[in-house]
Amino acid sequence: MARTQRSDPDPGSQICGYQIAYGMPWSEYCAERKASGKYFCREHDRIVLEEDGAIRMPPGNAIGR
């Protein structure tokens, strides 16, 4: 199970930030480090690619180091 946090991390950080729970009573975000060269951790990068076919991120989002 991935580590989680209740606050949305800064998109410029090295934290995944994939939203895994929505509201009621709070939202939760993945707190794992971004995978090297990816916008999300390895697990969530795979999930987004399977669901959407591509990863589209707005400018200012950091890529994992």
Residue pairs with C-beta under 8 A, 6 or more apart in sequence:
2 16
2 20
2 30
2 31
2 32
2 41
2 43
2 44
3 30
3 31
3 32
4 20
4 21
4 28
4 29
4 30
4 31
5 15
5 28
5 29
5 31
6 26
6 27
6 28
6 29
7 29
8 17
8 19
8 27
8 29
9 15
9 16
9 17
9 29
9 31
11 17
11 57
11 58
11 60
11 61
11 62
12 60
12 61
12 62
13 62
14 33
14 34
14 62
14 64
14 65
15 29
15 30
15 31
15 32
15 33
15 34
16 29
16 30
16 31
16 32
16 33
16 34
16 40
16 41
16 44
17 29
17 30
17 40
18 29
18 30
18 40
18 41
18 44
18 47
18 48
19 27
19 28
19 29
20 28
20 29
20 30
21 27
21 28
30 40
30 41
30 44
32 41
32 43
32 44
33 41
33 64
34 40
34 41
34 62
34 63
34 64
34 65
35 41
35 42
35 45
35 64
36 64
36 65
37 63
37 64
38 45
38 63
38 64
39 45
39 55
39 57
39 61
39 62
39 63
39 64
40 48
40 55
45 55
48 55
49 55
